[in-house]
Amino acid sequence: MKRGSILKLTATMLLIIIAVVFSVKPLTDPEQGISLGLDLRGGVHLVLQAEAGPDGAEITAEDMDKAKSIIEKRVNEMGLSEPVVQADLGKKRIIVDLAGVQDPDKAVETLKTTAKLTFKDPQGNVVIEGADLKDARAGQSQTGYVVHLTFTPEGTKKFAEATTRSLGQQIGIYLDDQLLQNPRVESAITTGQAEITGYSSLEEAAGYAVLLRSGALPVSLTIEEKRTVGATLGVDSLNKSIDAGMVAIGFIILFMLVLYRLPGLVANISLVVFTLIVLWALKGFGAVLTLPGIAGMILSIGMTVDLNIIIYERIKEELQLGKSLRAAVEAGFSRAFLTVFDSNITTLFAAATLFFLGTSSIKGFAITLAIGIFASLFTAITFTRMILRWIVGVNPRMNTAWFGVKPEKNDSETKIKASGPVTHAATYEEVKNSIPFYFNVVKRRNIWFAISLILISISIGSLFINKLNLGVDFTGGTMMDVKFNQQVTQEDVTEAMGSVGLEGIVQLSNNDTTALIRIPALEDNQRNELLSALQTNVGDFNKETLKEDLVGPAIGEELTNNAFLSLAVAAVLMLIYIAFRFQFAYAVSGILALLHDVIITVGVFSLFQWEVDSTFVAAILTIFGYSINDTVVIFDRIRENEPRLKRNDSYEDMVDKSIWQMMGRSIKTALTVIISLLALLIFGGESTQGFALAMLIGCLAGAYSSIFNASQILVEIKKRIQSNRGGNPSRAKG
């Protein structure tokens, strides 16, 4: 057994090392590795809204399919890797993601141009249309840069007839009803070819050739949403996110080693396996890794360690009962399984809701979070268990101090000395006596309720007075994040905006080198005028570091509606699940505690007027999942202890005992997530700060409500149920 366990452990460690070494290139290769989103590579995200023509004709599914096909042709001409073009037939929209595009402005203009080509005779009759065009290529002639046109056989016939009729007259060439040129017909043209001249560069001619080759859009497209991230800014965001992840992992590794010794080392090894599983799953599913996705992965690291803490604390309890190492490991995993499963299913509900109702970047967060949940369940329940079994197999009588439980010598026998609150089998008195700073949490519930009520009142008051500082994601408009090469003043930026007739909000950061500008939605010409005015009147800036969001009112309204719908759906799913797995009283208590966490988080953002964007919704829903996770852990212990109630035992005392038995692990699990969030907040860069800050506030509020509110609400509900039945409220077994 010992030899076999050593061989298995050695082989497993070697396999992990080999897997890490051989995963680096496939996962990080720019061409074949994990696909990076726009916010990490730079590029542009577009939502193009189809609009009916002047005749008011209804836009059909066929029109949208054709428009999507034409957009795809234009995108493919740009030579980008992994462009995404999707049609939303229900909302008559086309969504385009162009990662790595070098000139976002030109790309946007190319995609939204209708490109309806017509040739008109002197009487204004259309003699040639885009459908008669076979090919269009850019070139150079003696007169300059041109677009060579080649017509179809039918088009060749039409053009020959038209030029024959119009000898000595002019035939106008129009694109989207704008006259490009009006050449005189010197002779009939029967070759099926023509030229459009007058371009200033070969690049300009090539751009028009792309439009003509792809064909005219059957509908007019307007920009409903545009998000642009400069290439340099994307790389900077990626590097900062990696730094945040490394810091979080480093602190968590140290935390687990100090706290759990040998099992902590196993947890750290399983963290490596977890990371490999998540990264390979992202690559295998073809998922796009976005900045919120990296935030989700860093958060998942903390949540993965949470599972190990829950299991390891259970193993320590079994050791404190005097069980052998082998028996303690088996019992610890078996008894912790349902707790681990229940707590993660609730977080999965939040991830699913975000995926189906979130924006494209938030979907990336949801996918990463969901993959992280499944990977953490596998590593904690299967991989960690397997490794610990083998370790125990090497030395079944090893010192329990390696598992964080100190033995003491007494009468020539080794007994286990309980450290912290005693085991699940302990009496209430034993639990109280084991805690030096014990106080009755349940009997002081009015104090905890009062504290929560004060915080909630301040939050709601702030929402009424200050309201939320909604970003353009919700209000619509344009937001520019301009990084200047030198310090600037708010007055200079405001004056530059005024010089082109614009008003808005300007905030400076990064030692007054970055200007965050919020203004109503701009047309392309207004936007270009503003950038030119900033460059001329304020100072130089690099377009590759420019971040720009344009959101139309329809998108903002949808995001607002989806935010409320997401919260409602997540709350209902959790209510149903907890009611099914526990009792309805538990479900109501858990949801009320969740509302406490959400209201306080939203209230703090309102109080300090921090900006609320789409990632804030993701944070709130994740708080929903994570906060109920911690609450479920305590509920599970209450459910376990309730059948042990004796005739004269108090329900309140049993709940108090359960809270204290889980207090240590609740604090430890909260700490691992807080470490991850602090790393993300400090090292992760501006783009993830709002998310990390909201999550941090929510986790702190959730840790408080899980310990001091949820179980106390349960006690009150049970007391009222028992009173209505005519029983003894202090028993309240419900």
C-alpha angles and dihedrals in degrees: 000000000000093000092046092050092050091050092048093049092047093047092048093050091049091049091051092050091048091047091052093048095047093043097059098078099038092049099042102035108123092224105033103022131088112319112248121215128236093266090059101038101029123244142115135289116203135187108193117196118210114225129196117249127248090277090061093232114169117258108240132205087249090057091051093048091050092047090050091050092051092047089051090053091051092047092049089054089061092068095228124155117242101354114180124218119176133172123217099200094182094057095031093239138135117210118204129186116190111182118192096012109159099208109033094177093056092044092053092049091049093052100046097043110106092212097202104174119201136168113207130194123224090274091056095252116146108242100168131028135187090263088065091059118101100178143352124200134176119236147142129258136172089277094052136261115357145172112235112215124203118191131211118250089264091046091048090055092048093048093048091052093046095049090046091054093044102049109154091012134093129261113200121221112210134186114194087346091302113124111241097177140335109215124186116242108236096173141356112282111217100158094087093238136108141166134229110206137183103077119145096215142012089246092058091048090049090052092055091045089057091052093049095045093051092050135232120307112246090220137034114257126207128187110256095168133010127177119181127187121184117235094241092049090052093053090047091052091050093050093048092049091051089050090051091050093050092049091049092049092047094053093043092050090053092044093053094045093052094044103040107018109197097012086047089058089051090050090053091051089049087052088062090050090047091053092049092049093050095047094046091046090053090050094044094050091045090237119167114237110223133180092261086047091058088048088053091051093050089049090048090055090061092044091049091056088048089066092052090050092053091050096043093049088053091051089051089053091053090049090050087057087061098254122150119259093255093049092044093053093049094045092044094056094041095049094043095048098087092044091052093044096048094046094051097044089062091054089048089058089058091049092050092049091050091049095053098038105026132095121264095268092045090052086062089056091048093050093049092046092049093048088047092053093052092043092050092050090052096046095044099042102031112019098038091045091051093050094047091050090054092046091052088047090058092055116003091179099050118141110278088222084083085066094047096261117114118219122212130204117240127161092345090301128108112234130180118250112213114235114200125345110000128246133297089261093057123112122243091255092052090052092050093047092050094058116073094197097039121156129165106263097184098049090052092053093119088063092052091045090050092051090050092046091053092049092046091048091051090047095049091043090053091049090054095044105032099018117198123307094236117199125220089273087076105023100039122231138101127301122187126190105199120185110201125202091235141023115291136187129238090235092057092051092046092049091050089053091048091051089067094040099260132133128190148121120299124194124180126209142157093059091316094301097108125062121198107201123192118187138146117285110293131215116231094259092050091049093050091048090052094050090048091050091050091050093048103038105028110028148280121304134176115245089209089069094046117119116193133177125187116182125180121219093253092057091047092051092048092050091051092049092046091050092058092041091051092053092047094048093047092048093050093047092051092045091053094045096047091045088052096045097038124002134296090256089059091049094052091047092050095048092048089052089049092052087052090056094046095046092050093047092049090044094054090051089050093047095052094033094233112171118263117213137159093286088060089065089052090051093050092050091047089051086054090055099039099042093051086048091065092041091053090055090059092041089054091056091048089051090050094048097043096077088054092062111124125213097270097033120118120237089215092055091049091053091046090051090049092051093051092046089056098035095095096049092044090057092044094049090048090051094055092054092043089053090053093047094047089052089050092046096048102034105020100082133239098297095065099034095092091051093046092047094050091047092048093052091044093049092050091048089045093051089052095046094045092057104030107026117025098057092041090053087050090054091052093049092048091049092053092047090050092046091052089052091051095246133128108287092209090062093047097163089157 
